[in-house]
Amino acid sequence: MKEESKWQKIYRVIMLIIVIALITFVITSILSTRGVLNYKSNNNVTQKMDELFATVAELINEKYIGEVNEEDLIDGALKGLAEGVGDEYTAYYTKEELEDFETETIGNYIGIGVYLQAIPDEGIIQIVEPMDGSPAEEAGIKPGDIVLKVDGVEYKPEELEKLTNHVKGEADSIVVLTVQRGEKVLDINVERREIHINYVTSEILENNIGYIYLETFDLGCADDFKEAYDDLASKNIKALIVDVRDNGGGIVDEALKIVDLFCEKGETTLIKVDKDGKETVVKSKTDATIKIPVVVLANIGSASASEILVSDLKDNGKADIVGEKTFGKGVIQELIYLPNGGALKVTSSEYCTPKREKINGKGIIPNYEIQFDYNNPEVDEQLNKAIEVIKQKLN
């Protein structure tokens, strides 16, 4: 038995080295940050890394007194590679982290459609509110309900993620939530269905001014924006305010689809520059459909894809910008899938505004700089200024 265990251990080490070498080769071949790991210009990088990783893997297996999880070692090594780049936006995602990232980016998942919060001081997990039209709302889940069990399993506040993973599942299946509502304890059956998270909200303000708030640029938000605008247009709005305050960005193509609604065909909407200085110029693909006066609200929390929209509408003369200087994230990341089920998100290009101004680390200065008073949040002076600017445009 001792001899068999020894050979099993040797086999695991060999397989670990092979897998690490394979993934290392893939990463060093595609990593595109200047001066960090350039596979084309340094053919010794992969060999050196293979040798180092193999040595460390063998030492851990020989010396470490605890149990070794090979997948954890690989994930740790890959995370270290990404962190070693020194770029806050470059990162390695494990298979599980990638699934969460994609779910968040897509904005769709199979579940019951409910917002939850953990309250450690009270030792409870509570329903904030069910989403409008969700299975949870249809089943009778109410804001303030305390979740005692899910399918008979109890969860502590620090296990909120485990609870949410349990609630998600296959479409058309049933999950049972045991909740406390006042003095009553209720078992509520909820059907899991595909949930679409709508990050676009709209309303009509004074003087028949349309208002659309974009929370993020996740997949499908351009369609949601178009739907919201069409609904406002059907009510004969005279002008439009687009609010991207505290919108940290998302999918660049979604932002460009929205920009195309404002810009004429052929107008420049994005200039990307890669590590070799090669430019890619993106132009509007369709004629403008939104031709009413427009103001965009932005602040320090408006970043990345939000800044693409802000700079496009400002530089192309489609809108005035009201608020604060934007964040200044003028770089774009590329997501590259790896053989182990994980992915590398790497900063692969920098972008300029249509007037060829770089914004990375600088931000975009609005036409009208107005600070938000966080001590008096009920009075939105930025929105008030946007309405004032719109009124001037309409006169």
KEBATOR-735948 format. One record per residue: x, z, y of N, C-alpha, C, CB in turn; residue in one letter. Coordinates in pm, whole numbers, plus 50000, padded with zeros to 5 digits. Atoms other than C-alpha are relative to their C-alpha. Glycine has a CB too. Layout:
# residues N
XZYXZYXZYXZYA
...
//
This chain:
# residues 395
500825000049880500005000050000500865000050126499075012150000M
499144999649884502825007850241500584986350030501125010249980K
499425013249983504384973650181498984990450058500544994649868E
501065008849950501034956050244499725002850147498715001749917E
500224996249860500494975150568501104994750089499915015250012S
498865005149924503974965150686499854985150027501325002849926K
500155014549983503294928150627498814996750090499834993249864W
501135002149909499934930650798500425001950144498855009649966Q
499514997249865501674945451099500864988550051500795013150001K
499155011249962504274917651103499164987750032501004996849887I
500885011549978501514891651075499315001150136498954999049888Y
500674998149872499674906651373500944997450117499435014250010R
499025002149894502834906351583500264985250020501315007349968V
499735014449992503554870051498498834992750066500264994249858I
501175006549943500004859551579499855003250148498735004149925M
500064996149860500104879151905500974991850084500305015050015L
498975007649928503324861752010499574985450016501345000749926I
500445013949996501864827551925498914998150105499504995449862I
501115001249906498684833552124500495001550143498925010449970V
499474997849865500574847252426500804987850045500885012650004I
499195011749965502974817852415499114988250038500934996249884A
500915011149973500084793152403499365001450137498934999249892L
500694997849873498234808652695500994999550116499265013450000I
498975000449896501444813152893500334985650036501275007349954T
499705014149976502184776152850498914993550085500154992449867F
501115005949926498714766852974500045004350145498665003949938V
500014994849863498954789353279501164994450080500065015250000I
498855004849925502454778953378499924985150026501295003349926T
500175014349980501404742653345499034997150114499524993449873S
501045003049903498434746253581500085008450125498675001849937I
499944991249883499364774053820500534992250119500885012349971L
499665009049891499484757754161500315007050130498884990450021S
499624993149877500744783454408501464997150029499755015249989T
498675004549965503824770954590501035011249984500004994850143R
498874990950006507074788254500499855011549905500275005350132G
500174988850091505624811954239500304995749857498595005850010V
499755005450133505344793653909499774985150005499095006849892L
500135014449991506014756553934500584993949872500724994350127N
499575004350132506144742953580500794986950007498804998349908Y
499345013049992507184707653683501445001250046499234990850093K
498674999249942510204719153878500915010049927499905003750145S
499204990050070511354747053643499595000449854499845014050066N
500365000950140511244738653274500385012449920500644987949938N
499594987950071512814772153183499015011450013501345004550049N
500924988949976509924793253312499235003749874499034996450111V
500804997250118507764789853001500855006649891499374987249947T
499154994450104510654797052764500365014650031501274991749986Q
499644986449962511744828052958498825009549983500505000350145K
501184991450011508214841552969499625002349855498824993950076M
500254998450143507694834852598500905010749941500204986749926D
499034990550056510844854352518499705014250045501424996150041E
500294986749948509954883452744498735005849939499884999650152L
501264995250057506374886052623500165003449853498904989750019F
499794997450143507484883552261500775013049980500774988349934A
499204987750011510074911052312499155012250028501184999550098T
500844988649964507604934252484498955002549893499334997750137V
501024998450105504934927652220500595006749877499404986549963A
499354993950116507374936251941500345014750025501284992249964E
499654986149967508564967852119498775009049998500675000750137L
501234992050001505004979852170499555002849858498884992850076I
500424998150139504144974351804500945009249924499914986649929N
499034991650070507334991551692500015014450052501394994150013E
499794986949939507395020851935498735007750033500794998450122K
501184993049950503895028452058499335007749887499024990150062Y
500514991350106502425057651864498504998349977500305014550034I
501455001650016498775047951919499644986649939499325001550133G
500495012850051496615019251802500154989250107498525001349956E
499815011149908497314985351961498894989749981501394993549979V
501005010550003494534961152049500624987350056498735004050081N
499295012049960496044926352058499324992750116500124990649882E
500715006949893493294911752281500225007050134498504999449968E
499744992649876493824939452535501404997150053499825015149977D
498645003249958497564931952538500054986350068500965000449880L
500025013549944496904895052603499335000050137499284990349905I
500714999449872494364902152876500855006850106498665007349984D
499154992949905496734926853038501154991350050500565012649937G
498895008849962499584901653033499524989150096500634993649875A
500525010649914497414874553188499585005450137498824993149933L
500344993949871496094897953456501265002450082499235013349979K
498734997749931499684906753538500554987250060501025006149905G
499545012949946500564869953579499264996350128499814988949895L
500805003649883497694864253820500315009350118498505000649966A
499714990549893498434895854016501394997750058499895014449948E
498645002549954502094886254035500124988950102500864996849883G
500005010649900501184856254248500015006050141498774990749982V
500054993649870500514880254534498924994750091501314998450067G
501115005749923497344862254644498735007749964499824984649971D
501174991550026494234883854681498844992549936499535006450129E
501115007750055491964855354570500304994249861499644988850095Y
499655005050132493874844854257499835011449899501464994549998T
500304989350096492704863953951499774994249861498775008150045A
500335003650138492394862953574498765007849958501205003049902Y
501214993750050488974869953420500045000349847498754992650050Y
500184999450144488574882353065498704992849964499985014849949T
501225007050043485814866352859498765007250053499944999249846K
501154992249954483424894652949499874999350152500135014649955E
500035000849854484384894153318499554986250046501385003350058E
500395013749966483934856453324498494998449986500734989949910L
501455000850020480404859753186499265006550116499605006649867E
500624993149886479534884753460500154991750127500615014050019D
499745008149881481134862453725499084987950004501474995550003F
500845012050006479224831753609498535003650021500184992849867E
501384995749981475944850953591499735002750147499715012549918T
500144996949858476474863353946500004987350084501125009350047E
499885012449922477454828654072498784991049980501264992549961T
501155008750029474624810153901498725005650059499844998149850I
501204993949945472024835154018498834999949903499624993050126G
501034999950103470054831153693500475008149880499644985649957N
499674992750121469944853553388498725003149924500795013050033Y
501164995950079467644864653108499875015050011500144995549850I
500204985749982466194898453190498585002950041500975005650103G
501364996149962463224916253344499804999650152499695013949948I
500135001449856463974912653717499725013050071498924990550031G
500194987149935464494947553851501315004750062499495010449899V
498834994349936466884964554093500085014949963499944998250155Y
499794986250044468364997353966501075006750083500385000449851L
498934992449936470455024754122500265012849921499635003250147Q
499614987450064472395053653969500105010850106501354998449923A
499914988649909472045087654138500695011449924498575004450053I
499244990150079474845109153986499645014550033501484997950022P
500294986249961473965140454186498735005349934499865001050152D
501254996050065470515140754029499994996949852498824993250067E
499895003150142471675127553694498984990049950499885012449921G
501055009550039469215098753693500374985750035498685003750067I
499995014149964468905060953699498594996450044500504990849881I
501325002149940466055049653923499744985450032499885008450127Q
500425013349960464125017953987499964999350153498604996449938I
500105002149855464735005854344498724992350028501264992450055V
501245007849994462094978754312500084988549902499744994850144E
500005012350082461044950554080500024987950092498774999649906P
500005012249922461614915154202498594994150005501004989749942M
501325006249985458594896254330499754990049888499884993050137D
500385009350106456824878354047500785001549871500164986350049G
499174998050119459194892553786499205006049885501195009150033S
500664993550114458254904253434499845015150022500804997549873P
500084985749973458994939953549498815003150090501305005150064A
501134997949910456474937053833498694997749926500094990750123E
501215003050075453894921153603499655011149901500164986949927E
500234989550100454354949153348499615013350064501265001949915A
500414987749934453694975753611501125009550038499075007149915G
498874991749956457194988953685499875002150152501384993349964I
500184996649860457105006754024501305005150064498895010450015K
498864994049931459725015654288499955015249987500024995950149P
499944985550015460885051454233499885004849857498935006250081G
500054996050141460305051353856501395004249953499464988349911D
498734995350056463025070953677500114995149857500125015750006I
499825005550134464395053453368500565010949908500934987650002V
499564989750095464595078753086500684993849878498815008549955L
499455006550118465265055052796499754985050006499385005949872K
500215014350021465625018152709500044997749850501084991250075V
500125001650146464415010052358500405012949928500864988249950D
499754987150063464675047252281501395005750023499784998949856G
498624995649975468295049952401500115005950140501004988249983V
499814993649870469155074152684501334995450062499975015449987E
498795004049928471675064352951500245009450117499894985350049Y
499614991849886473575085753200500264991050121501255008649966K
499765008149880474105074353563501284991849992500075008950123P
498745007450011477705064453485499944988749896501135009649965E
500175010550101476365041753209499014989350049499515006149868E
500955009749944474315019953446500284985849950500055000350152L
499665013550046476224988553342499564997849855501514997650012E
500445001150139475524995452973498484998349994500435012449920K
501465001149999471855000053054499564985950040499395010450097L
500395013449955471634967153246500324989549894500714996550131T
499665009450108473394948952960498985000949887501405002949946N
501014998150104470854963752719498694993350041499775015249973H
501255005849951467954952552938500024984849989499755004250145V
499875014450017469284916852933499954996649852501314994850064K
500085003850141468724897752611499444986149984499165010049922G
500545013250028467024867852454498664998150069499864997849849E
501265003149934464184850752635498835002349904500004985550051A
501254997550072460654860452521500045012449910499664988049917D
499954987650076461864892452354499495011550087501455003049949S
500604988649931460454926552445501005011550008498715004549929I
499204987949984462324956352587499045011050046501194997850102V
500884988949967460684990552613500725009650094499545007449872V
499474990549903461395011152924499145012749999500054993850142L
500684987149989460505047952909500335005650138500455010049886T
499784995849862460025058853270499185012350033499654988750097V
500744988549948458985090153450499474996550138500905012750006Q
500665002949873456475085353729499205012350039499084987249989R
500624987249967455655118153892500095009349881498544998150042G
500034991150117454585141153610499794992349870498895010450017E
500315008050118453815112553372501264993549942498974989350033K
498975007550070456135097253111499324988149933500775008949896V
500665012250048455255061053032500964991249922499414992250117L
499265010450071456475036052773499414986550043499905001949843D
500475012749947456255001552931500734988549932500194999350153I
499435011850064456794969552735500184989050104499094995249883N
499725010749903458464942452941500624988149926500975005150112V
499475012150063459074906652831501214994850078498914989149992E
498825006049935462524892252901499744985150025501275001949912R
500145014149965462444859053082501174995950088498654997350071R
498955004649908464784837453288499645004550142500174984549994E
500204994949864465184853653628500824991750097500395015150009I
499295007349895466074833153933500085009050122499284986550035H
499804991749882467584853254216500024991050123501325008449989I
500095008249880466564837954547500725007150114498514997250037N
499214994049893469184845054811499654994350137501484997949972Y
500435006149874467294825955081498655005750040499924984549986V
501274995149947464594841955296499724993250133500025015550017T
500365007149877462674826655585498765006050062499784985049971S
501194995749927460084834255850499924992250130500035015450027E
500165006449870458734821556180500035010950107498674991850008I
499844990449891459804840456494499164995550120501485001550039L
500735003349878458384839656846500304985650045500355009950112E
499875013749948457894806157020500134989649890501214999150092N
499985009350114457514789656678501424995849962499164987750032N
498615002350041461224792956600500165003849853500995008250089I
499764997250141462084790156232501285008249983500084987049920G
498844991350029464524815356082500264999749850499765014850050Y
499614999950142466434812055752501255008649984500264985649947I
498834991650029468774838855617500584995849865499615015149998Y
499285003750123471394828255360500905011749961500854986950021L
499214988450043472784857855167501314996049934499195008549903E
498815004750070475284837854962499864985149974500235007849867T
500055014350034476164802454853500154998349850501114992250074F
499975001350145475524806554482499294987249957499365012349933D
500565012450053474404777954258498504999250024500304998949851L
501425002249976471044763854364499535004250137499215007149898G
500464995149870470984779554711499694988550095501055009250062C
500295011549914471044745054876498564995249979500994988649973A
501395003850029467774736154702499045010350058499794998649847D
500854989549944466324769854803499934998950153500535013949959D
499985001849855467414763655163499104988550041501454997650050F
500835011849969465814729055165498515003249983500404988049909K
501394996250023462614743355020499485009050113499865007349864E
500404990949891462544770955283499804992150130501065011150021A
500135007949877463154745855563498754991149997501254991350021Y
501175008750010460484721755437498725007950024499954993349861D
501184991649978457994750455433499845003250148500115013149918D
500064997349856458884759655792499624987650079501355005450049L
500285012649930458784723255900498524996349989500874988649944A
501425002950018455284719855757499125008150095499595002849856S
500734991649904454264747056004500404996750144500275015049971K
499685005749869455664726556293500905009050086498734997250076N
499054992349921458584748356398500684990950102501065006849909I
499395007849894460274737256720501535000649995499525005050133K
498554998150006463794750056644500315008849879500555006550132A
499614992650120465794767756375501205008950026500314990349886L
498864990850000468074798156349500445001849855499645013950067I
499424998150133470364798956043500925012250007500784987249951V
499284987249997471734833755970500925001149878499015012050004D
499044998150109474944836555762500855012450026500914987549986V
499284987549978475974871055883500165007549868499275008850104R
499674992650122477654891055606499874991549873499115012249988D
499995009150115477564860255380501464996949967499184986850030N
498595001250036480914861655202500404986949937500365010849910G
499655013150054480714826055072499394997349864501494998549992G
500525003950131480304811454726500494986149964498465000549998G
499655013450047480234775854597500064990350118498984995049894I
499805008949886481654751154849499014988450000501434994650000V
500925011550007479504722154724498605003550046499954994649857D
501334995849953476354742354794499965000150152499635013949944E
499945000049853477454747455155499984985850054501275007450048A
499945013949953478224710255190498654992949986501074992349922L
501345005850015474774700755058499105004250116499375004249866K
500794995349887473224722055330500464993350129500095015450013I
499445006649881475564707655594499484985750010501545000049995V
500475014049999474434672555492498604998650060500004994549858D
501355000449941470914681455609500074998850152499215012449961L
499854999949855472244684655965500844988350052500615013050044F
499035010149955474994658055981499564985849964501375002949940C
500295014050028474714620555997500964994749893500104991450130E
499195005850106476054599355713501344995350055499254988449933K
498675004249960479814594555741500735010050088499924987250072G
499334989949918480514624955961500865009049911498965008550079E
499084991550078483464646155842499445014149988501405000350065T
500514986550023482384678855684501045009449939498804999349909T
498974991450059485544691455511501314992349986499545005449862L
498665005650021489284684755510500785010049916500744996850137I
499254991350091491124699855212501444995249990499345000349860K
498595003250012494904701355186500585007949883500785003250133V
499464993050116496614709154854501455004350024499924991149875D
498664994349984500064724654792501064989450033500405007349874K
499075010949971501754690454822499714993450134499964989749889D
500355005749872500144683455158499034988349992501234995750069G
500955010950016497724657955015498645003850054499904996049853K
501294997249937494504655755214498854993549922500004995050144E
501265005450050490994651155079498965002050109499575006949866T
500984999349892488434642855346498604997549942500324989650112V
501385001050048484774649055262499114996350117499535013449933V
500915004449895482074631355462498555001649954500284985250040K
501424998450031478314635955482499484987749926499195002350129S
500455011050086476564615055218498644994350041499935004749857K
501355004549964473114612255378499795001450151498925008049923T
500364998449859471504608955720499345013650021499064988650046D
500544986849969470424640955892498485000249987500425004250141A
501454998050008466934653955816499545011350092499585003149855T
500334989249906467104684356047500564996150137500595013949952I
499575005149870467194672156406499445008250117499584985650015K
500504991149896465594700956595501155008850051498835008749946I
498934990949952467674725456808500325010949898499585006450133P
499554990450103469744748456586501025009750059500624992549879V
499004989849970471644780956636500385006949870499465010350105V
499524993050120473794797456370500505013850039501124991849929V
499544986349981474314835156354501135002949901498845010149983L
498864996950087477714846256218500675012850049501024988249999A
499244988049962479924877256215501265001049915499145012749984N
498744998150072483124891556065499804999249849500625013550037I
500295000950143481404892055725499704986049953498855008849967G
500235014050038480844854355733501344993849959499344991950117S
498705004550051483604839855515499854987849911500705011249924A
499875010850099484704809855310498944989250021499905005749859S
501025010549991481714786855244499145001750125499125000249875A
500744997749875479904803255537500744993850118499785015150025S
499195005449891482784792855762500044984849997501405005649994E
500105014650010482564757355631498734995450071500004995249852I
501265003649934478934755855741500105002250151498835008249943L
499884996849858479694772756075500864989750073500585014150019V
499095009349933482654750156160499444985950003501375000049930S
500575013450004480834718556052498944998150108499404997249862D
501085001449903477774724756265500515001650142498905010249972L
499424998249867479894736356559500804987650041500915012350003K
499135011349965482504708256550499254986950013501084998649898D
500765012449995479944680956488498875000550102499434996849863N
500984999049893477774693356775498575001549954500094988150085G
501354998550054474804702156556499385013550032500034998049850K
500524986749973474484738756654500965007950087499745007549869A
499204990049933475694766356882500145012049907499385004150137D
499754988450085477214796956713499885012650085501404999249932I
500214987349930476134831856819500445011449911498525001650042V
499614988150077477654864956711501435003950022499774997549854G
498614995449994481204875556628500914989949931500145013949936E
499025008450068484394858356514499875001949850501455003250047K
500164999350146484174849956144501255005649933499684986149944T
498974992850076486364864655870501364993050000499545001949858F
498745007550005488974837055842500544998049859501035007050082G
499575003450136489074827755472499934984749986499115007249890K
499985014650001490134791455491500704994249880500644995050123G
499415005150123491264786755133498924998949893501165009349951V
500985002850105489454773654827500625002949864499524985250008I
499534996950134489734785854469499424990449896499645014549964Q
500425008450113489514765754148499935008849877501014988049977E
500174992150122488224780753823500424991649880498525004849984L
499455007550113490214769653516499785008149872501524996950020I
500324993050125488954778753167501184999449904498744993949935Y
498864998650090491514790752912499555000749854500815012450037L
500365000750142491634788052530499465013149942501194995949921P
500454987250056490924825352477498625004250049500995010850034N
501344996749951487524824152649500005005650140499355009749909G
499904995249864488804837752980500194988550096501145010050014G
499805010649900489534818753300500955004950109498654995750062A
499134997349887492034816753583499334994650126501404993749980L
500475004449868490694815653939501224999850091498865009450057K
498765001549925493524802154152499754992950132501034992349917V
500095006449870493814793554520500754986749993500585009250112T
499415013250023494434755954505500054991250125499234992949893S
499955008249879493844742954859499605008150122499094987749986S
500414994349873493454751855225499114989850069501245003950091E
500845009849934490774736455440500065001550152498575001249951Y
500035000549854490504726455804498584996550044501034989750055C
501295003749943487494722256030500004984950025499725007850133T
500035014349969486294686856113500934996050114498604995850033P
499065002949890488474689256427501435003749963499585007650127K
498674997450057491464697456202500615013350047500944988650035R
499514986849966491754733756304500035008749874499125006550110E
499924990850113492994758456041499345013150038501475002249956K
500694987549969490914789756016500495011649915498514998349982I
499574989250089492674809455742500775010650078500864994449885N
499384989049927493584843155889499665000250148501464999449984G
500355001149858492104832456224498515001950025500444986650054K
501434999549978488354828556189499544989750101499595013850045G
500615009449906485964808456404499365007950113498944990949928I
500564993149883485104819756756498664993650035500984999450121I
501335005749968481384815656834499904995250144498925010449974P
500245004649863480044798157142499575011650089498924989150002N
500474988249927478414830957245500385012449919498444999550025Y
499544988050070480234862857145499125011950039501485003050032E
500884988549981477794891657104500295010149888498484995850000I
499734989850099478664924156928498695006249949500925010850058Q
501164993350058476184940456692500185015150019499834996449849F
499954985649976475374976556783499575007449873499115004150120D
500324993350125475614995056451499445014150022501235000849912Y
500594987049968474615027256626498514998750034500735006450117N
501415002749969471295010956715499574987249928499784998750155N
500215012250079470664986256429498624993950013500255002849857P
501355005349988466964982556504499914989650112499015011450026E
499975009849891467844962856818501094989749968500265006950138V
499065010550041469454930256703500294990950119499424991749881D
499665007749881471104917257019500514986049967501035007450082E
499525013250040472714888556830498834990549976500875001149872Q
501195008150023469344875856712499284997350131499055006949900L
500655001949869467904881357060500714989150081499995013250079N
499235010249929470724860257206499744986249941501495003349995K
500285012750066470104832956948498654994450045500015001749846A
501325004249954466444831957049500074995250145498985011549987I
499835004049860467474830357415500644986150010500865010350076E
499325013049999469834801057346499034988949956501265000249908V
500995009850048467074783057153499014996750110499265005449876I
500975002349892464634787557441500614990950108499555013550062K
499335008549901467194772257677500074985549952501425005450029Q
499935013550056467554742457443498634993150006500505000649854K
501345005750002463784737757432499484996650140499055009549933L
500465002449862463384738157811500554986750055500425011650091N
//
